[in-house]
Each structure stands twice: as C-alpha cells, then as structure tokens.
Amino acid sequence: MSVKQISVFLENRPGKLSEMTALLAGNHIDIRALSLAETKDFGIVRMIIGDSYSAEIVLRDAGFIAKYTPVLAYAVPDEPGGLNTLLEGFTKAGVNIEYMYAFLGGRDANHAYMIFRVEDPEGAESALEAIGLRSLTQAEVDSI
C-alpha cells in the first residue's frame, strides 16, 4: 500500500521554508520525513506527515500549493549493505526509482526508513512483494 507524501511548491527566497514549517508547527502537525529540491526560482518540499489530510487543508488555506503523491516506504536494516539489498530487489523487480529519501525512526534503532517515488506504485509494490519485499502501510509509517 502506498503512503501519502505531500509536495509543496515554494518560492526560492529567504523565509518561505520556515513560514511553511511554522504554519505546520502552529497547527500541531508533525513532519516525519522531509526532502527539499530546488531550482533558481522555486523549491519542492516533499514530506511524510502524520496527519496528511489536516496538513493539506492547513497549507492550502494559507495559500501554499500542495498536492498528494503516492510513494512507497520500506524499512531498511541499519547495517552495512542494508540499502543495497533493498535496491538490488528494485533492480530484480525491474522497478525504476524516480527519487528517494530517508528518515530515521525514533522507536526502532535497528532500521532506517526509505521513501521511494516510482512511476507505478501499485505495480512496483506487487513486483517487489513477489520477491519478498513488503512495503510499509500508512499506519505503520504514522506510528514510527
């Protein structure tokens, strides 16, 4: 099952990122993972948030451009080669990764967590599951 990522488009100027995070903090919305990509004029903030529905409403009401993107989440053993084993599974399943980013969980020091954007999340998940790689559910990510 895919996980909901919120992508927010921001002007690339001082203070816009902190304006967005202050808005989320002021509404008691916790950011679980975050990635920022930028160009000269704008940036794209990609986030995994505990309550993505509330976050989307709060962001849009404040004038931010926000949209959902389905992504896959996997636990990666925190050991040498842990990520490589997972990536070899993607290769074996013929799944191309558009982008990825990581985050650590507070409760489980034995794993890191990876977020993957792929063209066809449902198809990729099925192909990866067929070779023994199970993605995390939204509820599992929310509990990390």
Disulfide bonds with the S-S distance in Angstrom:
none
